[in-house]
Amino acid sequence: MSRLALASLALVAFAAPAARCEDNKPPAGFTTLFNGKNLDGWQGNVDMNQRRTLPKEKQDELLKQRTRSALEHWTIKDGVIACTGKGGISLQTAADYGNFELMVDWKIEKRGDSGIYLRGQPQVQIWDSDNLDASLKADAGLGSGGLWNNSPVDSKGQKPLKKADKPVGEWNTFHITMIGEEVTVKLNGELVVDKVKLQNFWEKGKPLPAKGPIELQFHDHPLWFKNIYIKELK
């Protein structure tokens, strides 16, 4: 290898860390969903079925109760959203979103389980697939990022194309694109779901709603999230 090539590689290696964005500072074209300081713009979850069926006054009361509970168990420390794994309430955006690109960093412990709801629909799966219950042996070792609630089992995108998770306890990054009903998921830069329709969980067989909240799923395990950015698309 020439001296010029070696010098160029050294320059790239030296410059690469500086190219990374600071935590909770959005890349160009994106806006923050989490400001790194508090949970402004977030609330306890009211699911899409409850939004569809409950009278507004009942929804408002439920929202107050769940937000109060959520704020007891979803907290901020050092620019990170941390869930205690208690309380039973997921965290969702107060605003609804239609077509978008979403970026989010997440971390779990051993046996951890969570997911990202899109337009209020479950879910882009997050879990420690190497340590699942026996009832989930079909998913063992396959990794995160699949549209796990789609049916039938093993339909396109229901399981990820490859395992791209980092070891448990390390930060992972989702880059999710949703256009119409189609979802594409990249995990740590690897394509794991390629333009697959997310199914309507709450009204089986019906089209997805045009908009809905983004939700960080509670699932009885400690969870951590940061660097949550969105770019709305037409």
C-alpha positions in Angstrom: 0.0 0.0 0.0 1.3 3.4 -0.9 2.2 6.1 1.7 -0.5 8.3 0.3 -3.1 5.6 0.8 -1.9 4.9 4.3 -2.1 8.6 5.1 -5.6 8.8 3.7 -6.8 5.9 5.8 -5.3 7.4 8.9 -7.0 10.7 8.2 -10.4 9.0 7.7 -10.0 7.0 10.9 -9.0 10.1 12.8 -11.9 12.2 11.4 -14.7 9.5 11.8 -15.5 10.1 15.5 -16.0 13.8 14.9 -18.6 13.1 12.3 -21.0 11.5 14.8 -23.8 13.7 16.1 -24.1 14.6 19.7 -26.7 12.7 21.7 -30.2 14.1 21.2 -29.0 16.5 18.5 -30.9 15.6 15.3 -29.2 15.1 12.0 -30.1 17.4 9.1 -33.7 17.2 8.1 -34.9 15.5 11.3 -36.5 17.0 14.4 -36.3 15.7 18.0 -39.1 13.7 19.6 -37.1 13.5 22.8 -35.2 16.7 23.9 -32.9 14.8 26.3 -34.2 16.8 29.3 -37.8 15.9 30.0 -40.8 14.1 28.6 -42.5 17.1 27.0 -44.5 15.8 24.0 -44.9 12.3 25.5 -47.8 10.7 27.4 -49.1 7.5 28.8 -50.5 5.2 26.1 -54.1 5.2 25.0 -54.4 2.5 22.4 -56.1 3.0 19.0 -59.0 0.8 19.9 -59.7 2.9 23.0 -59.4 6.1 20.9 -61.9 4.7 18.5 -64.5 3.4 21.0 -64.3 5.5 24.2 -66.2 8.8 24.5 -63.8 11.8 24.6 -64.4 12.4 28.3 -63.4 8.8 29.1 -60.4 9.0 26.9 -59.3 12.2 28.6 -59.6 10.7 32.0 -57.8 7.6 31.0 -55.0 9.7 29.4 -54.5 11.6 32.7 -54.3 8.4 34.7 -51.9 6.7 32.4 -49.7 9.7 32.0 -49.5 10.1 35.7 -48.5 6.4 36.1 -46.1 6.6 33.1 -44.2 9.5 34.6 -43.5 7.5 37.8 -41.8 4.7 35.8 -40.4 6.4 32.7 -37.7 8.9 33.8 -34.8 10.9 32.4 -31.2 10.5 33.4 -28.1 11.7 31.5 -30.1 12.4 28.4 -31.7 8.9 28.3 -35.3 7.8 28.7 -35.2 5.0 31.3 -38.1 2.6 32.1 -38.0 0.8 35.4 -39.9 -2.2 34.0 -42.8 -1.5 36.4 -46.1 0.3 36.1 -47.6 -1.4 33.1 -47.9 1.7 30.9 -46.2 2.4 27.6 -45.0 5.8 26.5 -46.4 7.4 23.4 -46.1 10.6 21.5 -48.8 13.2 22.1 -48.8 13.9 18.4 -49.8 11.6 15.6 -47.6 10.8 12.5 -48.3 9.5 9.1 -45.4 8.9 6.7 -42.0 9.4 8.2 -38.4 8.3 8.8 -37.8 7.5 12.5 -34.4 7.1 14.2 -34.1 5.7 17.7 -31.4 4.3 19.9 -32.4 1.5 22.3 -30.8 -0.7 24.9 -32.1 -3.7 26.9 -30.9 -6.1 29.6 -30.7 -9.9 29.4 -34.2 -11.3 28.5 -35.3 -7.7 27.7 -38.4 -7.2 25.5 -40.0 -4.1 24.0 -41.0 -2.7 20.7 -41.8 0.4 18.7 -45.4 1.0 17.7 -46.0 2.9 14.4 -49.3 4.8 14.0 -50.3 3.1 17.3 -49.8 -0.4 15.8 -47.6 -3.1 17.2 -44.7 -3.3 16.4 -41.1 -3.3 15.4 -39.8 -5.9 17.8 -37.1 -5.3 20.3 -35.9 -8.3 22.4 -33.1 -10.5 23.6 -33.8 -13.3 21.2 -31.1 -15.5 22.6 -32.9 -15.8 25.9 -36.6 -16.3 25.1 -39.2 -18.4 26.8 -39.7 -21.9 25.5 -43.0 -20.8 24.0 -41.1 -18.5 21.6 -38.6 -21.1 20.4 -39.5 -20.4 16.8 -38.0 -16.9 17.3 -34.9 -18.0 19.2 -31.7 -16.3 18.0 -33.4 -14.4 15.1 -32.8 -10.9 16.5 -34.9 -7.7 16.6 -36.6 -5.5 14.0 -39.3 -7.8 12.7 -43.0 -6.8 12.4 -43.7 -9.5 15.1 -47.5 -9.0 15.3 -48.1 -9.5 11.6 -49.7 -12.7 10.6 -49.4 -15.5 9.6 -46.2 -16.4 11.5 -43.2 -16.5 9.1 -44.9 -14.2 6.6 -42.6 -11.7 4.9 -41.2 -9.3 7.5 -42.7 -11.0 10.5 -39.2 -12.1 11.4 -36.1 -10.1 10.5 -34.0 -10.9 7.4 -31.0 -11.2 9.6 -29.8 -10.8 13.2 -28.2 -7.4 13.5 -28.5 -6.8 17.2 -25.5 -5.7 19.2 -24.7 -7.7 22.4 -27.2 -7.2 25.3 -26.3 -4.1 27.3 -25.0 -2.1 24.2 -26.8 0.6 22.3 -28.6 -0.3 19.1 -30.0 2.0 16.4 -33.2 1.6 14.4 -33.8 3.6 11.2 -37.5 3.0 10.3 -39.2 4.3 7.2 -43.0 4.2 6.9 -44.7 5.2 3.7 -48.4 4.3 3.3 -48.7 0.9 5.0 -45.2 -0.2 4.1 -42.4 -0.3 6.6 -38.7 -0.7 6.1 -36.4 -1.3 9.1 -32.6 -1.0 9.3 -31.0 -2.1 12.6 -27.4 -0.9 13.1 -27.2 -0.2 9.4 -28.4 -3.6 8.3 -31.6 -4.1 6.4 -33.9 -6.4 8.5 -37.4 -5.6 7.0 -37.8 -4.5 3.4 -41.0 -2.7 2.4 -43.5 -4.9 4.3 -47.1 -3.8 5.0 -47.7 -3.4 8.8 -51.1 -4.9 9.6 -53.9 -3.2 11.5 -53.7 -4.9 14.9 -56.8 -3.2 16.4 -59.2 -3.7 13.4 -58.1 -6.8 11.7 -58.2 -6.8 7.9 -58.8 -3.0 7.7 -56.4 -0.4 6.3 -54.1 1.3 8.8 -55.2 4.7 10.0 -53.6 7.6 8.1 -51.9 8.8 11.3 -51.2 7.6 14.8 -48.7 7.9 17.7 -45.3 6.4 18.0 -45.0 4.3 21.1 -42.2 2.9 23.2 -43.6 -0.4 24.5 -43.6 -1.4 28.2 -43.0 -5.1 28.6 -42.1 -5.8 32.2 -38.4 -5.1 31.6 -36.0 -2.2 32.2 -35.5 -0.3 28.9 -33.5 2.7 27.7 -34.0 5.0 24.7 -32.3 8.1 23.3 -31.6 10.0 20.1 -35.3 9.8 18.9 -35.6 11.8 15.7 -38.3 12.0 13.1 -38.5 13.4 9.5 -42.1 13.7 8.3 -42.7 12.6 4.7 -45.4 13.4 2.2 
